């Protein structure tokens, strides 16, 4: 699955929870995003985000998605098509 499609599907899931009155907290969205990505080429980007969180930065889902999208865009095309 392409990364942008993955992000779209994940956002749809979060929207369904919100519509049902069970909005997913931002920190949990970020953890879900990290957990669902199964590509070793993005490990450094995820670790950089986690380090920022450990240092006290508030990383939102949107911030993490943008950071990871940028990292994906820097990968060879044959790699980014199979991120998740």
KOLGU-4560 file (N, C-alpha, C; in nm, 3 decimals, padded with zeros to 5 digits):
<recs>
<n_xx: 00.085 n_yy: -00.118 n_zz: 00.000 ca_xx: 00.000 ca_yy: 00.000 ca_zz: 00.000 c_xx: 00.089 c_yy: 00.124 c_zz: 00.000 mol: A seq: 1 type: UNK>
<n_xx: 00.056 n_yy: 00.220 n_zz: -00.082 ca_xx: 00.129 ca_yy: 00.345 ca_zz: -00.085 c_xx: 00.108 c_yy: 00.420 c_zz: 00.048 mol: A seq: 2 type: UNK>
<n_xx: 00.208 n_yy: 00.495 n_zz: 00.087 ca_xx: 00.205 ca_yy: 00.561 ca_zz: 00.218 c_xx: 00.088 c_yy: 00.659 c_zz: 00.230 mol: A seq: 3 type: UNK>
<n_xx: 00.063 n_yy: 00.736 n_zz: 00.126 ca_xx: -00.047 ca_yy: 00.833 ca_zz: 00.132 c_xx: -00.182 c_yy: 00.762 c_zz: 00.147 mol: A seq: 4 type: UNK>
<n_xx: -00.197 n_yy: 00.650 n_zz: 00.081 ca_xx: -00.320 ca_yy: 00.571 ca_zz: 00.096 c_xx: -00.333 c_yy: 00.518 c_zz: 00.238 mol: A seq: 5 type: UNK>
<n_xx: -00.221 n_yy: 00.475 n_zz: 00.293 ca_xx: -00.219 ca_yy: 00.428 ca_zz: 00.431 c_xx: -00.263 c_yy: 00.539 c_zz: 00.526 mol: A seq: 6 type: UNK>
<n_xx: -00.208 n_yy: 00.659 n_zz: 00.509 ca_xx: -00.246 ca_yy: 00.771 ca_zz: 00.595 c_xx: -00.393 c_yy: 00.806 c_zz: 00.580 mol: A seq: 7 type: UNK>
<n_xx: -00.444 n_yy: 00.799 n_zz: 00.458 ca_xx: -00.586 ca_yy: 00.827 ca_zz: 00.434 c_xx: -00.674 c_yy: 00.726 c_zz: 00.506 mol: A seq: 8 type: UNK>
<n_xx: -00.639 n_yy: 00.599 n_zz: 00.497 ca_xx: -00.717 ca_yy: 00.494 ca_zz: 00.564 c_xx: -00.712 c_yy: 00.510 c_zz: 00.716 mol: A seq: 9 type: UNK>
<n_xx: -00.596 n_yy: 00.544 n_zz: 00.767 ca_xx: -00.581 ca_yy: 00.563 ca_zz: 00.911 c_xx: -00.667 c_yy: 00.681 c_zz: 00.957 mol: A seq: 10 type: UNK>
<n_xx: -00.666 n_yy: 00.790 n_zz: 00.880 ca_xx: -00.747 ca_yy: 00.906 ca_zz: 00.916 c_xx: -00.896 c_yy: 00.873 c_zz: 00.911 mol: A seq: 11 type: UNK>
<n_xx: -00.937 n_yy: 00.793 n_zz: 00.813 ca_xx: -01.078 ca_yy: 00.751 ca_zz: 00.806 c_xx: -01.117 c_yy: 00.674 c_zz: 00.932 mol: A seq: 12 type: UNK>
<n_xx: -01.027 n_yy: 00.588 n_zz: 00.979 ca_xx: -01.053 ca_yy: 00.512 ca_zz: 01.101 c_xx: -01.070 c_yy: 00.607 c_zz: 01.220 mol: A seq: 13 type: UNK>
<n_xx: -00.981 n_yy: 00.705 n_zz: 01.231 ca_xx: -00.991 ca_yy: 00.800 ca_zz: 01.342 c_xx: -01.120 c_yy: 00.881 c_zz: 01.333 mol: A seq: 14 type: UNK>
<n_xx: -01.163 n_yy: 00.916 n_zz: 01.211 ca_xx: -01.287 ca_yy: 00.991 ca_zz: 01.193 c_xx: -01.408 c_yy: 00.908 c_zz: 01.235 mol: A seq: 15 type: UNK>
<n_xx: -01.406 n_yy: 00.779 n_zz: 01.206 ca_xx: -01.517 ca_yy: 00.692 ca_zz: 01.247 c_xx: -01.527 c_yy: 00.688 c_zz: 01.399 mol: A seq: 16 type: UNK>
<n_xx: -01.413 n_yy: 00.674 n_zz: 01.466 ca_xx: -01.414 ca_yy: 00.676 ca_zz: 01.613 c_xx: -01.471 c_yy: 00.807 c_zz: 01.665 mol: A seq: 17 type: UNK>
<n_xx: -01.431 n_yy: 00.918 n_zz: 01.603 ca_xx: -01.479 ca_yy: 01.050 ca_zz: 01.647 c_xx: -01.630 c_yy: 01.061 c_zz: 01.628 mol: A seq: 18 type: UNK>
<n_xx: -01.680 n_yy: 01.015 n_zz: 01.512 ca_xx: -01.823 ca_yy: 01.020 ca_zz: 01.485 c_xx: -01.902 c_yy: 00.937 c_zz: 01.586 mol: A seq: 19 type: UNK>
<n_xx: -01.840 n_yy: 00.833 n_zz: 01.638 ca_xx: -01.907 ca_yy: 00.746 ca_zz: 01.735 c_xx: -01.889 c_yy: 00.796 c_zz: 01.878 mol: A seq: 20 type: UNK>
<n_xx: -01.828 n_yy: 00.914 n_zz: 01.893 ca_xx: -01.811 ca_yy: 00.974 ca_zz: 02.025 c_xx: -01.694 c_yy: 00.916 c_zz: 02.103 mol: A seq: 21 type: UNK>
<n_xx: -01.604 n_yy: 00.848 n_zz: 02.036 ca_xx: -01.487 ca_yy: 00.788 ca_zz: 02.102 c_xx: -01.359 c_yy: 00.837 c_zz: 02.034 mol: A seq: 22 type: UNK>
<n_xx: -01.339 n_yy: 00.968 n_zz: 02.038 ca_xx: -01.224 ca_yy: 01.026 ca_zz: 01.970 c_xx: -01.093 c_yy: 00.969 c_zz: 02.025 mol: A seq: 23 type: UNK>
<n_xx: -01.002 n_yy: 00.937 n_zz: 01.936 ca_xx: -00.872 ca_yy: 00.882 ca_zz: 01.973 c_xx: -00.781 c_yy: 00.998 c_zz: 02.012 mol: A seq: 24 type: UNK>
<n_xx: -00.721 n_yy: 00.993 n_zz: 02.132 ca_xx: -00.630 ca_yy: 01.101 ca_zz: 02.173 c_xx: -00.509 c_yy: 01.111 c_zz: 02.081 mol: A seq: 25 type: UNK>
<n_xx: -00.454 n_yy: 01.231 n_zz: 02.068 ca_xx: -00.341 ca_yy: 01.257 ca_zz: 01.978 c_xx: -00.224 c_yy: 01.164 c_zz: 02.003 mol: A seq: 26 type: UNK>
<n_xx: -00.186 n_yy: 01.147 n_zz: 02.129 ca_xx: -00.069 ca_yy: 01.062 ca_zz: 02.158 c_xx: -00.094 c_yy: 00.917 c_zz: 02.116 mol: A seq: 27 type: UNK>
<n_xx: -00.217 n_yy: 00.873 n_zz: 02.126 ca_xx: -00.249 ca_yy: 00.737 ca_zz: 02.084 c_xx: -00.247 c_yy: 00.725 c_zz: 01.931 mol: A seq: 28 type: UNK>
<n_xx: -00.293 n_yy: 00.829 n_zz: 01.862 ca_xx: -00.285 ca_yy: 00.830 ca_zz: 01.715 c_xx: -00.141 c_yy: 00.815 c_zz: 01.670 mol: A seq: 29 type: UNK>
<n_xx: -00.052 n_yy: 00.888 n_zz: 01.735 ca_xx: 00.090 ca_yy: 00.883 ca_zz: 01.699 c_xx: 00.146 c_yy: 00.743 c_zz: 01.724 mol: A seq: 30 type: UNK>
<n_xx: 00.112 n_yy: 00.683 n_zz: 01.838 ca_xx: 00.160 ca_yy: 00.548 ca_zz: 01.868 c_xx: 00.109 c_yy: 00.447 c_zz: 01.767 mol: A seq: 31 type: UNK>
<n_xx: -00.017 n_yy: 00.461 n_zz: 01.726 ca_xx: -00.075 ca_yy: 00.372 ca_zz: 01.625 c_xx: 00.000 c_yy: 00.388 c_zz: 01.493 mol: A seq: 32 type: UNK>
<n_xx: 00.028 n_yy: 00.512 n_zz: 01.456 ca_xx: 00.102 ca_yy: 00.539 ca_zz: 01.333 c_xx: 00.238 c_yy: 00.470 c_zz: 01.335 mol: A seq: 33 type: UNK>
<n_xx: 00.312 n_yy: 00.486 n_zz: 01.443 ca_xx: 00.443 ca_yy: 00.421 ca_zz: 01.455 c_xx: 00.431 c_yy: 00.269 c_zz: 01.445 mol: A seq: 34 type: UNK>
<n_xx: 00.334 n_yy: 00.215 n_zz: 01.515 ca_xx: 00.320 ca_yy: 00.069 ca_zz: 01.522 c_xx: 00.281 c_yy: 00.008 c_zz: 01.388 mol: A seq: 35 type: UNK>
<n_xx: 00.198 n_yy: 00.078 n_zz: 01.311 ca_xx: 00.148 ca_yy: 00.024 ca_zz: 01.185 c_xx: 00.252 c_yy: 00.026 c_zz: 01.073 mol: A seq: 36 type: UNK>
<n_xx: 00.352 n_yy: 00.112 n_zz: 01.084 ca_xx: 00.455 ca_yy: 00.121 ca_zz: 00.980 c_xx: 00.551 c_yy: 00.005 c_zz: 00.997 mol: A seq: 37 type: UNK>
<n_xx: 00.563 n_yy: -00.075 n_zz: 00.894 ca_xx: 00.649 ca_yy: -00.192 ca_zz: 00.899 c_xx: 00.750 c_yy: -00.188 c_zz: 00.787 mol: A seq: 38 type: UNK>
<n_xx: 00.838 n_yy: -00.089 n_zz: 00.794 ca_xx: 00.941 ca_yy: -00.074 ca_zz: 00.694 c_xx: 01.067 c_yy: -00.025 c_zz: 00.764 mol: A seq: 39 type: UNK>
<n_xx: 01.172 n_yy: -00.105 n_zz: 00.758 ca_xx: 01.296 ca_yy: -00.072 ca_zz: 00.826 c_xx: 01.358 c_yy: 00.058 c_zz: 00.778 mol: A seq: 40 type: UNK>
<n_xx: 01.328 n_yy: 00.099 n_zz: 00.656 ca_xx: 01.384 ca_yy: 00.222 ca_zz: 00.602 c_xx: 01.330 c_yy: 00.346 c_zz: 00.674 mol: A seq: 41 type: UNK>
<n_xx: 01.221 n_yy: 00.332 n_zz: 00.747 ca_xx: 01.164 ca_yy: 00.445 ca_zz: 00.820 c_xx: 01.197 c_yy: 00.442 c_zz: 00.969 mol: A seq: 42 type: UNK>
<n_xx: 01.272 n_yy: 00.343 n_zz: 01.012 ca_xx: 01.306 ca_yy: 00.332 ca_zz: 01.154 c_xx: 01.376 c_yy: 00.456 c_zz: 01.207 mol: A seq: 43 type: UNK>
<n_xx: 01.470 n_yy: 00.511 n_zz: 01.130 ca_xx: 01.543 ca_yy: 00.631 ca_zz: 01.175 c_xx: 01.450 c_yy: 00.750 c_zz: 01.191 mol: A seq: 44 type: UNK>
<n_xx: 01.357 n_yy: 00.766 n_zz: 01.099 ca_xx: 01.262 ca_yy: 00.877 ca_zz: 01.106 c_xx: 01.170 c_yy: 00.861 c_zz: 01.227 mol: A seq: 45 type: UNK>
<n_xx: 01.126 n_yy: 00.740 n_zz: 01.254 ca_xx: 01.041 ca_yy: 00.715 ca_zz: 01.370 c_xx: 01.119 c_yy: 00.737 c_zz: 01.500 mol: A seq: 46 type: UNK>
<n_xx: 01.244 n_yy: 00.690 n_zz: 01.503 ca_xx: 01.327 ca_yy: 00.708 ca_zz: 01.621 c_xx: 01.355 c_yy: 00.856 c_zz: 01.648 mol: A seq: 47 type: UNK>
<n_xx: 01.371 n_yy: 00.934 n_zz: 01.542 ca_xx: 01.393 ca_yy: 01.079 ca_zz: 01.558 c_xx: 01.270 c_yy: 01.144 c_zz: 01.622 mol: A seq: 48 type: UNK>
<n_xx: 01.151 n_yy: 01.103 n_zz: 01.578 ca_xx: 01.028 ca_yy: 01.156 ca_zz: 01.638 c_xx: 01.014 c_yy: 01.115 c_zz: 01.784 mol: A seq: 49 type: UNK>
<n_xx: 01.045 n_yy: 00.989 n_zz: 01.812 ca_xx: 01.038 ca_yy: 00.941 ca_zz: 01.950 c_xx: 01.137 c_yy: 01.015 c_zz: 02.040 mol: A seq: 50 type: UNK>
<n_xx: 01.255 n_yy: 01.045 n_zz: 01.986 ca_xx: 01.356 ca_yy: 01.119 ca_zz: 02.064 c_xx: 01.305 c_yy: 01.260 c_zz: 02.096 mol: A seq: 51 type: UNK>
<n_xx: 01.238 n_yy: 01.322 n_zz: 02.001 ca_xx: 01.181 ca_yy: 01.455 ca_zz: 02.026 c_xx: 01.075 c_yy: 01.448 c_zz: 02.136 mol: A seq: 52 type: UNK>
<n_xx: 00.994 n_yy: 01.342 n_zz: 02.132 ca_xx: 00.892 ca_yy: 01.325 ca_zz: 02.235 c_xx: 00.957 c_yy: 01.305 c_zz: 02.372 mol: A seq: 53 type: UNK>
<n_xx: 01.060 n_yy: 01.225 n_zz: 02.376 ca_xx: 01.131 ca_yy: 01.200 ca_zz: 02.501 c_xx: 01.190 c_yy: 01.329 c_zz: 02.556 mol: A seq: 54 type: UNK>
<n_xx: 01.234 n_yy: 01.417 n_zz: 02.466 ca_xx: 01.293 ca_yy: 01.544 ca_zz: 02.506 c_xx: 01.186 c_yy: 01.646 c_zz: 02.548 mol: A seq: 55 type: UNK>
<n_xx: 01.060 n_yy: 01.609 n_zz: 02.535 ca_xx: 00.952 ca_yy: 01.696 ca_zz: 02.582 c_xx: 00.870 c_yy: 01.762 c_zz: 02.474 mol: A seq: 56 type: UNK>
<n_xx: 00.903 n_yy: 01.738 n_zz: 02.348 ca_xx: 00.824 ca_yy: 01.798 ca_zz: 02.240 c_xx: 00.689 c_yy: 01.727 c_zz: 02.228 mol: A seq: 57 type: UNK>
<n_xx: 00.587 n_yy: 01.805 n_zz: 02.201 ca_xx: 00.454 ca_yy: 01.749 ca_zz: 02.180 c_xx: 00.439 c_yy: 01.720 c_zz: 02.031 mol: A seq: 58 type: UNK>
<n_xx: 00.448 n_yy: 01.594 n_zz: 01.994 ca_xx: 00.437 ca_yy: 01.553 ca_zz: 01.855 c_xx: 00.292 c_yy: 01.513 c_zz: 01.828 mol: A seq: 59 type: UNK>
<n_xx: 00.228 n_yy: 01.585 n_zz: 01.737 ca_xx: 00.091 ca_yy: 01.552 ca_zz: 01.700 c_xx: 00.091 c_yy: 01.449 c_zz: 01.588 mol: A seq: 60 type: UNK>
<n_xx: -00.023 n_yy: 01.390 n_zz: 01.565 ca_xx: -00.037 ca_yy: 01.295 ca_zz: 01.455 c_xx: -00.001 c_yy: 01.361 c_zz: 01.323 mol: A seq: 61 type: UNK>
<n_xx: -00.051 n_yy: 01.482 n_zz: 01.302 ca_xx: -00.024 ca_yy: 01.554 ca_zz: 01.177 c_xx: 00.125 c_yy: 01.580 c_zz: 01.159 mol: A seq: 62 type: UNK>
<n_xx: 00.192 n_yy: 01.623 n_zz: 01.265 ca_xx: 00.335 ca_yy: 01.647 ca_zz: 01.258 c_xx: 00.410 c_yy: 01.519 c_zz: 01.223 mol: A seq: 63 type: UNK>
<n_xx: 00.374 n_yy: 01.410 n_zz: 01.288 ca_xx: 00.440 ca_yy: 01.281 ca_zz: 01.262 c_xx: 00.414 c_yy: 01.235 c_zz: 01.120 mol: A seq: 64 type: UNK>
<n_xx: 00.291 n_yy: 01.250 n_zz: 01.072 ca_xx: 00.256 ca_yy: 01.207 ca_zz: 00.937 c_xx: 00.334 c_yy: 01.288 c_zz: 00.833 mol: A seq: 65 type: UNK>
<n_xx: 00.348 n_yy: 01.417 n_zz: 00.854 ca_xx: 00.423 ca_yy: 01.501 ca_zz: 00.760 c_xx: 00.570 c_yy: 01.463 c_zz: 00.762 mol: A seq: 66 type: UNK>
<n_xx: 00.626 n_yy: 01.444 n_zz: 00.881 ca_xx: 00.767 ca_yy: 01.405 ca_zz: 00.894 c_xx: 00.793 c_yy: 01.272 c_zz: 00.821 mol: A seq: 67 type: UNK>
<n_xx: 00.706 n_yy: 01.177 n_zz: 00.843 ca_xx: 00.723 ca_yy: 01.045 ca_zz: 00.781 c_xx: 00.696 c_yy: 01.050 c_zz: 00.631 mol: A seq: 68 type: UNK>
<n_xx: 00.603 n_yy: 01.133 n_zz: 00.588 ca_xx: 00.579 ca_yy: 01.148 ca_zz: 00.444 c_xx: 00.702 c_yy: 01.204 c_zz: 00.374 mol: A seq: 69 type: UNK>
<n_xx: 00.769 n_yy: 01.297 n_zz: 00.440 ca_xx: 00.892 ca_yy: 01.352 ca_zz: 00.385 c_xx: 00.999 c_yy: 01.244 c_zz: 00.376 mol: A seq: 70 type: UNK>
<n_xx: 01.010 n_yy: 01.164 n_zz: 00.482 ca_xx: 01.108 ca_yy: 01.055 ca_zz: 00.482 c_xx: 01.077 c_yy: 00.954 c_zz: 00.371 mol: A seq: 71 type: UNK>
<n_xx: 00.950 n_yy: 00.925 n_zz: 00.351 ca_xx: 00.909 ca_yy: 00.831 ca_zz: 00.246 c_xx: 00.944 c_yy: 00.888 c_zz: 00.109 mol: A seq: 72 type: UNK>
<n_xx: 00.924 n_yy: 01.016 n_zz: 00.090 ca_xx: 00.952 ca_yy: 01.077 ca_zz: -00.041 c_xx: 01.100 c_yy: 01.071 c_zz: -00.077 mol: A seq: 73 type: UNK>
<n_xx: 01.185 n_yy: 01.053 n_zz: 00.023 ca_xx: 01.329 ca_yy: 01.045 ca_zz: -00.001 c_xx: 01.377 c_yy: 00.902 c_zz: -00.027 mol: A seq: 74 type: UNK>
<n_xx: 01.287 n_yy: 00.807 n_zz: -00.014 ca_xx: 01.321 ca_yy: 00.667 ca_zz: -00.040 c_xx: 01.306 c_yy: 00.636 c_zz: -00.189 mol: A seq: 75 type: UNK>
<n_xx: 01.378 n_yy: 00.534 n_zz: -00.238 ca_xx: 01.358 ca_yy: 00.493 ca_zz: -00.377 c_xx: 01.212 c_yy: 00.447 c_zz: -00.397 mol: A seq: 76 type: UNK>
<n_xx: 01.160 n_yy: 00.472 n_zz: -00.515 ca_xx: 01.019 ca_yy: 00.439 ca_zz: -00.544 c_xx: 00.987 c_yy: 00.293 c_zz: -00.517 mol: A seq: 77 type: UNK>
<n_xx: 01.080 n_yy: 00.204 n_zz: -00.542 ca_xx: 01.054 ca_yy: 00.061 ca_zz: -00.519 c_xx: 01.035 c_yy: 00.031 c_zz: -00.370 mol: A seq: 78 type: UNK>
<n_xx: 01.087 n_yy: 00.117 n_zz: -00.285 ca_xx: 01.076 ca_yy: 00.096 ca_zz: -00.140 c_xx: 00.948 c_yy: 00.155 c_zz: -00.084 mol: A seq: 79 type: UNK>
<n_xx: 00.915 n_yy: 00.279 n_zz: -00.123 ca_xx: 00.803 ca_yy: 00.347 ca_zz: -00.058 c_xx: 00.669 c_yy: 00.287 c_zz: -00.093 mol: A seq: 80 type: UNK>
<n_xx: 00.660 n_yy: 00.212 n_zz: -00.196 ca_xx: 00.531 ca_yy: 00.151 ca_zz: -00.232 c_xx: 00.494 c_yy: 00.038 c_zz: -00.136 mol: A seq: 81 type: UNK>
<n_xx: 00.587 n_yy: -00.009 n_zz: -00.056 ca_xx: 00.556 ca_yy: -00.120 ca_zz: 00.035 c_xx: 00.591 c_yy: -00.083 c_zz: 00.180 mol: A seq: 82 type: UNK>
<n_xx: 00.544 n_yy: 00.033 n_zz: 00.222 ca_xx: 00.572 ca_yy: 00.083 ca_zz: 00.356 c_xx: 00.495 c_yy: 00.006 c_zz: 00.461 mol: A seq: 83 type: UNK>
<n_xx: 00.370 n_yy: -00.021 n_zz: 00.434 ca_xx: 00.287 ca_yy: -00.090 ca_zz: 00.535 c_xx: 00.231 c_yy: -00.218 c_zz: 00.478 mol: A seq: 84 type: UNK>
</recs>
